[in-house]
Amino acid sequence: MKNIVIAAGYATRLGELTRNFPKPLLKIGESTILGRMLDDIDKIPDIDEHIIVTNHKFAHIFRKWAEETRYTKPVTIIDDGTENNETRLGAVCDLLLAMEKLSVDDDMLVVAADNILFFSFQEFIDFAKKKGTSCIMCHEQPSIEKLQRTGVVVLDDNDRVMNMEEKPKEPKSHWAVPPFYIYMRKDLSLIRHSVERGCGKDAPGNLAHYMVDNTVMHAWHMTGGRFDIGSLDTYHEACEKFGNIYNLRK
């Protein structure tokens, strides 16, 4: 199974902090946002490679970071060729680029690079192997306002995803979907043709929505919380939580 990290965004909401530095590599305590995630994923026996898709502006920083890290699985950096937020490819196209460049023909764990998790991806992978299908995560979200800003799914009694909507005005459930997915090898052809068949390019949830409409998918209920670092406030809060004074990079 390949671990594919989507890290090609420009994090414009963090202002000067990420103007010339990638958000996933910002310090959190003694590690980084991405480092904390890979520390867990690298220990999972099913994973045999970490593939990190970034943009051209930050690719050299990721390559230097990769040279200095010591994970048990190889780390491959993919440069998507873009240099600003206006020309970005979008998460779905970045995933397709990685699949094409490396001729990926394995099950894939696909993750966003800007979250700190309070559970192990091993549980998610075990669930997907038991179900034998591509899978998403979900968690209960009581706030209608927050549900209107994310993916929302309807599940049957066996946790099969019956319906998924991105940013619905009237959510059909309280099951929100974070940006973590497992796509089985048998579904790779669907993914490769997703954009040409009308799948949105920008958010990773666009692909999940497309896949729900075209194959069987199940949803794993998160057993712990997550910390989504999307703004300066949430970055500062994460640093305080993990005992580190944030370092503003110039």
Backbone hydrogen bonds, N-H to C=O, Kabsch-Sander energy under -0.5 kcal/mol:
donor,donor_aa,acceptor,acceptor_aa,energy
2,K,107,D,-2.5
3,N,49,E,-2.8
4,I,2,K,-0.7
4,I,109,L,-3.3
5,V,3,N,-0.6
5,V,51,I,-3.2
6,I,4,I,-0.6
6,I,111,V,-2.7
7,A,5,V,-0.9
7,A,53,V,-2.5
14,L,11,A,-1.8
15,G,12,T,-1.5
17,L,14,L,-1.5
18,T,15,G,-1.2
19,R,16,E,-0.9
20,N,16,E,-0.5
25,L,22,P,-1.4
26,L,23,K,-2.1
28,I,31,S,-2.3
31,S,28,I,-1.8
33,I,26,L,-1.6
34,L,24,P,-3.2
36,R,32,T,-2.2
37,M,33,I,-1.1
38,L,34,L,-2.7
39,D,35,G,-2.2
40,D,36,R,-0.8
40,D,37,M,-0.7
41,I,37,M,-2.2
42,D,38,L,-2.9
43,K,40,D,-1.2
44,I,41,I,-1.7
47,I,44,I,-1.3
48,D,1,M,-2.1
49,E,1,M,-0.7
50,H,74,P,-2.9
51,I,3,N,-3.5
51,I,49,E,-0.6
52,I,50,H,-0.6
52,I,76,T,-3.1
53,V,5,V,-2.8
53,V,51,I,-0.6
54,T,52,I,-0.6
54,T,78,I,-3.0
56,H,82,T,-1.8
57,K,82,T,-1.2
59,A,55,N,-1.1
60,H,56,H,-0.5
61,I,58,F,-0.6
62,F,58,F,-2.0
63,R,59,A,-2.5
64,K,60,H,-2.0
65,W,61,I,-2.3
66,A,62,F,-2.7
67,E,63,R,-2.0
68,E,64,K,-1.1
68,E,65,W,-0.5
69,T,65,W,-0.9
69,T,66,A,-0.5
76,T,50,H,-3.1
78,I,52,I,-3.0
80,D,54,T,-2.5
80,D,78,I,-0.6
87,T,84,N,-0.9
88,R,85,N,-0.6
91,A,202,D,-2.9
92,V,201,K,-2.2
93,C,201,K,-0.7
94,D,90,G,-2.2
95,L,91,A,-2.0
96,L,92,V,-2.2
97,L,93,C,-2.3
98,A,94,D,-2.0
99,M,95,L,-2.4
100,E,96,L,-2.3
101,K,97,L,-3.0
102,L,98,A,-2.1
103,S,100,E,-0.7
104,V,99,M,-1.8
108,M,183,Y,-2.7
109,L,2,K,-3.2
110,V,108,M,-0.6
110,V,181,Y,-3.0
111,V,4,I,-2.4
111,V,109,L,-0.5
112,A,179,P,-1.5
113,A,6,I,-1.1
116,I,227,F,-2.1
118,F,225,G,-2.5
123,E,120,S,-1.2
124,F,120,S,-0.7
125,I,121,F,-2.5
126,D,122,Q,-2.4
127,F,123,E,-1.9
128,A,124,F,-2.2
129,K,125,I,-2.3
130,K,126,D,-1.9
131,K,127,F,-2.3
132,G,128,A,-2.7
133,T,128,A,-0.7
134,S,216,V,-0.7
135,C,182,I,-2.5
136,I,218,H,-2.3
137,M,180,F,-0.9
138,C,220,W,-2.1
139,H,176,A,-1.9
141,Q,174,H,-3.2
144,I,142,P,-0.6
147,L,143,S,-2.0
148,Q,144,I,-1.9
149,R,146,K,-1.5
150,T,147,L,-1.4
151,G,177,V,-0.7
152,V,165,E,-2.8
153,V,175,W,-2.2
154,V,163,N,-2.3
156,D,160,R,-1.9
159,D,156,D,-1.8
161,V,217,M,-3.0
162,M,154,V,-3.0
162,M,160,R,-0.7
163,N,154,V,-1.3
165,E,152,V,-2.4
167,K,150,T,-2.3
167,K,165,E,-0.6
175,W,153,V,-0.6
176,A,139,H,-2.8
176,A,174,H,-0.9
177,V,151,G,-2.1
180,F,178,P,-1.9
181,Y,110,V,-2.6
182,I,135,C,-2.7
183,Y,108,M,-2.6
184,M,182,I,-0.5
187,D,184,M,-2.1
188,L,185,R,-1.7
191,I,187,D,-1.6
192,R,188,L,-2.7
193,H,189,S,-1.3
194,S,191,I,-1.6
197,R,193,H,-0.9
197,R,194,S,-0.5
198,G,195,V,-1.9
199,C,194,S,-2.5
206,N,203,A,-1.5
207,L,203,A,-0.6
207,L,204,P,-0.6
208,A,204,P,-1.5
209,H,205,G,-2.5
210,Y,206,N,-2.1
211,M,207,L,-2.8
212,V,208,A,-2.5
213,D,209,H,-1.4
214,N,210,Y,-0.5
214,N,211,M,-1.2
215,T,211,M,-1.9
218,H,134,S,-1.6
219,A,159,D,-2.5
220,W,136,I,-2.7
222,M,138,C,-2.5
222,M,220,W,-0.6
227,F,116,I,-3.1
228,D,226,R,-0.6
229,I,114,D,-2.4
229,I,227,F,-0.7
230,G,228,D,-1.1
232,L,13,R,-0.7
235,Y,231,S,-2.1
236,H,232,L,-2.8
237,E,233,D,-2.3
238,A,234,T,-2.1
239,C,235,Y,-2.3
240,E,236,H,-2.3
241,K,237,E,-2.3
242,F,238,A,-1.9
243,G,240,E,-1.2
244,N,239,C,-3.4
246,Y,244,N,-0.6
248,L,246,Y,-0.7
